């Protein structure tokens, strides 16, 4: 909410420059003859003990939450190599400590670099080298600007490596090679200061030194406060860093010149030097303290707690470790060896089991089972998803059931509260962030393994779900920057923003199922609209339905384009449409009551609409106007008279749910509708026995059906229990057929539906 606070990342490069400056000054003042190994070991004592303790603490926290990185990632972190491997840099514990990986490299190279810089004998030579290094980061601005996209790096999403662009962005943000020039600039600045010493008593030089730090701070303050002064491509260019001249002015102004009095500002700032021993501890321990803090908000009390932890860490860990390492130099290398072994043992411990309140397998009756879907998406074994859940799964069987296509929504929620501005006044901004993305994958099905799983055997695991990173807008932009919904609450001066980061609730289906081996599928999904060139109007910040065709679930990074389906309203939420194919044309059930079916074209336009109604649902809605009737999942065509004696003709099978908007309780039903226009509803089943669960954030238990698939004569209803447990209800088509009553009058059917949707207790049909 506050623009100024978005610039904290710029001080890490400044620290590299400060490190080079201090190391050069110390070496020039008191040269030491020691090996590179001894030099690095001596430098490590100042940072590694606290880093090791913080890494161990962060691992314990991540392990208890089930999001600990894999051991190879931990191994790279223990040996300070995380910044060298872009594949894991953004998926590590203590992510903010990546800079230590760079420092070790610069320490190794320090002696040769010191020798080169020391050989510069003139101010003009030093200044020339500094100018070259000042200009170097501007390549990150000028080259993309010439290409027409200075903000090209915004295509990257933190933690993702789905394309060469992602790899390049991570490399530029964190790799040690990208900050060598900053470290060298620190050396040059120290050499410049050394060469200025003979002029320290000159009045003009003294006056310049007095104003150098204030001018540097003023320039940085203006950049950090005024959006108009924001450098092009700031998130990358300022990191590399185009602000180096201003930061150099601050550093040189605070250091002063040898043989001269400290400038006024530097003398005042020197009174705070006692804090430098604790600043590193604060930086290292900040996120561990935040994880331990019982509240989501970090106010003054939290920062007092963080400061107290930093003081304890310095006196209980850092200083004793420094004393020990000085007496026993071997500790510098034995510590990472011991930490490697300890983390290896802890990594081998089993992960905590999630969703222990629901059984992984439950047999409801013979051949009717409810099972947990063993879905694993990319990054989950390395903790990259920070506790996200895979929910609302969808399935499609291809090639006569030999292959299954899976889609799910990876979802987690966070909340942030900060001061901000709205309508010209200071307000409290509450930002609810739904981290949402669709993952896709396939699995070759083995009939024996499938049957064994449905009898309580080893679960069928789907381990290759990948983020649908190839999804693009019609303008070829990535599906990452979406409209934000805002709600103003004048009673407590609060602006609530809902930020959804990606697409939601994908439904997978195949337009031409008879084509064996066709790689492409169709995906219908809902999403907040991507931001247009002129942003997003307030009335447009609502979920809409989209269609992407030709999606290859085996390679979801391949480009596919989401087209908005222009069958509904742009100013109100659209979701839960039911896709199905009829006579080679795509249709959607737009509404269950009335039953509205719309023909959809590949360009998003809608063709014919068909309207009908079903008397029991009409009666139910009239008697219970507070309930909402909605569709879900996809529809499948059934033409198996032997398996469906209660409807022995071709028809479509779909799902609907009845929800009480006040209590958020759901009841799910299957229904059948005609296989020709106007697609009248023919029958509604008794309630499906889905297992409900309480969501992690609390609230009433519920389940949400999200997928429907047919494999031979087996029906699979996929759903999520409590927005945290992906599951499937599997039963023979004949058993589902028995749940449709053909001898019940419309009034009695409505009464049965109303009873099932009464929400007065556990929602289960008596037959189960």
Secondary structure, 3 states (H helix, E strand, C coil): CCHHHHHCCHHHHHHHHHHHHHHHHHHHHCCCCCCHHHHHHHHHCCCHHHHHHHHHHHHHHHHHCCCCCCHHHHHHHHCCCHHHCHHHHCCCCCHHHHHHHHHHHHHHHHHHHHHHHHCCCCHHHHHHHHHHHHHHCCHHHHHHHHHCCCCHHHHCCCCCCCCHHHHHHHHHHHCHHHHHHHHHHHHHHHHHHHHCHHHCCCHHHHHHHHHHHHHHHHHHHHHHHCHHHCCCCHHHHHHHCCCHHHHHHHHHHHHCCCCCCCCHHHHHHHHHHHHHHHHHHHHHHHHHHHHHCCCCCCCHHHHHHHHHHHHHHHHHHHHHHHHHHHHCCCHHHHHHHHHHHHHHHHHHCCCCCCCCCCCCEEEEECCEEEEECEEEECCHHHCCCCCCEEEEEEEEEECCCCEEEEEEEEEEEEEEEEEEEECCEEEEEEEEEEEEEEEEEEEECCHHHHHHHCCCCCCCEEEEEEECCCEECCCCCECCCECCEEEEEHHHCEEEEEEECCCEEEEEECCCCCCCCCCEEEEEEEEECECECCECCHHHCCEEEEEEEEEECCCCCCCEECEECCCCCCCCCCCCCEEEEECCEEEEEEECCCEEEEEECCCCCEEEEEEECCHHHHHHHHHCCCEEEEEEEEEEEECCCCCCHHHCCCEEEEEEEEEECCCCEEEEEEEEEECCCCCCEEEEEEECCCCCECCCCCCCCEEEEEEEEEECCEEEEEEEECCCEEEEEEEEHHHHHCCECCCCCHHHHHHHHHHHCCCCCCCCCCCC
